[in-house]
Amino acid sequence: MATLYQLEVEAQPSIYKPKDRRMSIYFAEPENGINKETGILLLLAGYGGTATSHVFAKMRKLFADEYNVVAIQCDYFGFEYMQNELPVEIDDEMLMQSLSDAELELLNRDYDKYAHILQGKIFKQNIDLQETPEYFNDMGLMQAIDNLRAVKVVLDIIKDNKYDINENRIYAYGFLHGSYLEYLCNAFCPGLFTGMIDNSAYLEPFFWKRSRGLDEFVDGIQVRQIINYKAAEFVGDKEILCLPYLYKKFDNQAEILCFAGETDDMTSLEQKKAFLNQVEHSRVETITKYRIDRVIFNSTDHGVGADFIELFNLAYKSYFKPKEEAKKKSKEKHHISFEDVRYETELFWYEIKWEDGIPFLYRFPKD
């Protein structure tokens, strides 16, 4: 069974309001150890996912052993604000907003007798996550640089222990928002990844100015929790987070395999195809109702109801493994490179600099 590791490292201070940070990195080493055919797999969770969850720990172990990779995850910037299980509070104000005076009177008279009045209604609870400029769900920039730093830290550990790996096998596998982040990671370090698996990435942060809704049930009462994130206020620049804009600024070298549902309501299939048609080395697998097999795919909506493990098995065995074998026969080799990159928007200059082998993200206001 794969060996699991956890370490805490210095993370980049916020580019929005500097404050020292540390972050946890989790990785799994194959049971048989690291050899010259071992690859790297970066896993990127999205909303509702954490690296410490049972499902992700299981995936790191399974992928490490079955595919001979070092599987890596990290607690990236603001992930705590992206979770699902938030305290439910039903207060008098919520009841007054959703019930008539007559219903309120009946409940006040005999709650147990008239509790059925609450059934079938949706009560709204506004959630204040108390995000601050020092630390919040920034939806992209800091989150991407944390993931790149996690990969570099683990690569340095491998190198320091005198191991060689197969640089043709450097993969990223994201889930929903995590898939979006892998596109940012690839743009911030174009010389790193050889392959990316995209499950339903949107083209720009979906909750930038939209509310996020979570449905919870307490004693049969439905509560819609409403979250309004502060990324638009604290980040202020959406242009850098728009994938069609960003991917015109560099030459993509990674093989991208995208799974997109035909009824995805966060990014339409047409938009996704139009974007990737302009990106070299990309392929879109459309999930229609005819591909629902209740094993890998369970819907055509956002996320395609995918089984994360089975989806990776499909992507790797049908797409990436044949490419690995072709490269081996042709003796084509990818060499990881870490080079500074610079992007410009109407508001800022952004630079990713590799200082003492560690990535740092900078942004400078334009005059």
Residue pairs with C-beta under 8 A, 6 or more apart in sequence:
1 31
1 61
1 65
2 28
2 29
2 30
2 31
2 60
2 61
2 62
2 64
2 65
2 71
3 28
3 29
3 31
4 26
4 27
4 28
4 57
4 60
4 61
5 26
5 27
5 28
5 29
6 24
6 25
6 26
7 24
7 25
7 153
8 22
8 23
8 24
8 25
9 22
9 23
9 25
9 149
9 153
10 20
10 21
10 22
11 21
11 22
11 23
11 77
11 146
11 149
12 21
12 142
12 145
12 146
12 149
12 359
12 360
12 361
13 19
13 20
13 21
14 21
14 77
14 133
14 134
14 135
14 142
15 141
15 142
15 361
15 362
15 363
16 133
16 134
16 138
16 234
16 235
17 132
17 133
17 134
18 134
19 134
19 135
21 77
21 135
23 74
23 75
23 76
23 77
23 146
23 149
23 150
24 51
24 74
24 75
25 72
25 73
25 74
25 150
25 153
25 154
26 51
26 52
26 57
26 60
26 72
26 73
26 74
27 60
27 70
27 71
27 72
27 73
27 154
28 60
28 61
28 63
28 64
28 70
28 71
29 64
29 70
30 38
30 64
30 65
30 68
30 69
30 70
31 64
31 65
32 68
34 70
34 158
34 161
34 163
34 165
35 68
35 163
35 164
36 164
36 165
36 166
37 68
37 166
37 169
38 68
38 69
38 70
38 163
38 165
38 166
38 169
39 67
39 68
39 69
39 70
39 165
39 166
39 168
39 169
39 170
39 171
40 69
40 70
40 72
40 151
40 154
40 155
40 165
40 169
40 170
40 171
41 63
41 64
41 67
41 69
41 70
41 71
41 72
41 171
41 172
41 173
42 72
42 73
42 147
42 150
42 151
42 171
42 172
42 173
42 182
42 185
42 193
43 51
43 56
43 59
43 60
43 63
43 71
43 72
43 73
43 173
43 174
43 178
44 73
44 147
44 172
44 173
44 174
44 175
44 178
44 179
44 181
44 182
44 185
45 51
45 53
45 56
45 73
45 79
45 175
45 178
46 82
46 174
46 175
46 176
46 177
46 178
46 179
46 180
46 181
47 82
47 83
47 84
47 176
47 177
47 212
48 82
48 83
48 84
49 56
49 82
49 175
49 178
50 56
50 75
50 79
50 83
51 57
51 73
51 74
51 75
52 75
55 308
56 73
59 71
59 308
59 309
59 312
60 71
60 72
60 73
61 71
62 309
63 69
63 71
63 312
64 70
64 71
67 316
69 169
69 171
70 154
70 158
70 165
72 150
72 151
72 154
73 150
74 146
74 147
74 149
74 150
75 146
76 142
76 143
76 146
76 147
76 150
76 181
77 135
77 138
77 142
77 143
77 145
77 146
78 131
78 135
78 136
78 137
78 138
78 142
78 143
79 137
79 143
81 129
81 131
81 136
81 137
81 229
82 137
82 177
84 214
86 127
86 214
86 216
86 225
88 125
88 216
88 218
88 223
88 225
89 125
90 123
90 125
90 218
90 221
90 223
94 123
94 124
94 125
94 223
95 104
95 107
95 123
96 104
97 123
97 124
98 121
98 122
98 123
98 124
99 107
99 117
99 121
103 114
103 117
106 114
106 117
107 114
107 115
107 117
107 118
118 220
118 221
119 220
119 221
121 221
121 222
122 222
122 223
122 224
123 221
123 222
123 223
123 224
124 223
124 224
124 226
125 223
125 224
125 225
125 226
126 226
126 228
127 225
127 226
127 227
129 136
129 137
129 227
129 229
131 137
131 229
131 230
131 234
133 234
136 229
136 230
136 231
136 234
137 229
137 230
137 231
138 231
138 234
138 235
139 177
139 205
139 207
139 208
139 229
139 231
139 235
139 241
140 180
140 181
140 184
140 205
140 235
140 240
140 241
141 184
141 235
141 240
141 241
141 350
141 361
141 363
142 361
143 181
143 184
144 181
144 184
144 185
144 188
145 188
145 352
145 359
145 360
145 361
147 181
147 182
147 185
148 185
148 188
148 189
148 192
148 359
149 358
149 359
151 192
152 338
152 357
152 358
152 359
155 336
156 357
158 165
167 194
167 333
167 334
167 335
167 336
168 194
168 324
168 327
168 328
168 332
168 333
168 334
169 194
169 195
169 324
170 192
170 193
170 194
170 195
170 334
170 336
171 193
171 194
171 195
171 196
171 197
171 320
172 182
172 185
172 186
172 193
172 195
172 196
172 197
172 254
173 182
173 196
173 197
173 312
173 315
174 180
174 181
174 182
174 196
174 197
174 198
174 199
174 201
175 199
175 303
175 308
176 199
176 200
176 201
176 302
176 303
177 201
177 202
177 206
179 197
179 198
179 199
179 200
179 201
180 201
180 202
180 205
180 243
182 193
182 196
182 198
182 201
183 196
183 198
183 201
183 243
183 246
183 247
184 241
184 246
185 192
185 193
186 192
186 193
186 196
186 252
186 254
187 246
187 247
187 249
187 250
187 341
187 343
188 341
188 352
188 359
188 361
189 338
189 341
189 352
189 359
190 250
190 251
190 252
190 253
190 254
190 339
190 341
191 253
191 336
191 337
191 338
191 339
192 336
192 337
192 338
193 254
194 253
194 254
194 255
194 334
195 254
195 255
195 256
195 257
195 320
195 323
196 254
196 255
196 256
196 257
197 257
197 259
197 311
197 312
197 315
198 256
198 257
198 258
198 259
199 259
199 303
199 304
199 306
199 308
199 311
200 259
200 260
200 261
200 264
200 266
200 267
200 302
200 303
200 304
201 243
201 258
201 267
202 266
202 267
203 242
203 243
203 244
203 267
203 271
203 272
203 275
204 238
204 241
204 242
204 243
205 231
205 238
205 241
206 266
206 267
207 227
207 229
207 231
208 229
208 231
208 232
208 238
208 241
209 232
211 226
211 227
211 228
212 226
212 227
212 228
212 229
213 224
213 225
213 226
213 227
214 224
214 225
214 227
215 222
215 223
215 224
215 225
216 222
216 223
216 225
217 223
232 238
235 241
236 347
237 345
237 347
237 348
239 245
239 345
239 346
239 347
240 246
240 343
240 345
240 348
240 350
243 275
244 275
244 278
245 345
246 343
247 275
247 278
247 279
248 278
249 343
250 341
251 280
252 279
252 280
252 281
252 282
253 280
253 281
253 334
254 281
255 281
255 282
255 283
255 319
255 320
255 323
256 276
256 279
256 281
256 282
256 283
257 282
257 283
257 285
257 315
257 319
257 320
258 272
258 276
258 282
258 283
258 284
258 285
259 285
259 287
259 304
259 306
259 311
259 315
260 267
260 269
260 272
260 273
260 284
260 285
260 286
260 287
260 304
261 269
261 286
261 287
261 299
261 300
261 301
261 302
261 303
261 304
262 269
262 286
262 287
262 288
262 289
262 300
263 299
263 300
263 301
264 272
264 300
264 301
264 302
265 301
265 302
266 302
267 302
269 286
272 284
273 284
276 282
276 283
276 284
283 319
287 297
287 300
287 304
288 300
289 300
291 297
292 298
292 299
292 300
292 305
295 307
295 310
296 306
296 307
296 310
296 311
296 314
297 304
297 305
297 306
297 311
298 304
298 305
298 306
298 307
299 305
327 333
327 334
338 354
338 357
338 359
339 354
340 351
340 352
340 353
340 354
341 351
341 352
342 349
342 350
342 351
342 352
343 349
343 350
344 350
344 366
346 366
347 365
347 366
348 363
348 364
348 365
348 366
349 363
349 364
349 366
350 361
350 362
350 363
351 361
351 362
351 363
351 364
352 359
352 360
352 361
352 362
353 359
353 360
353 362
354 360
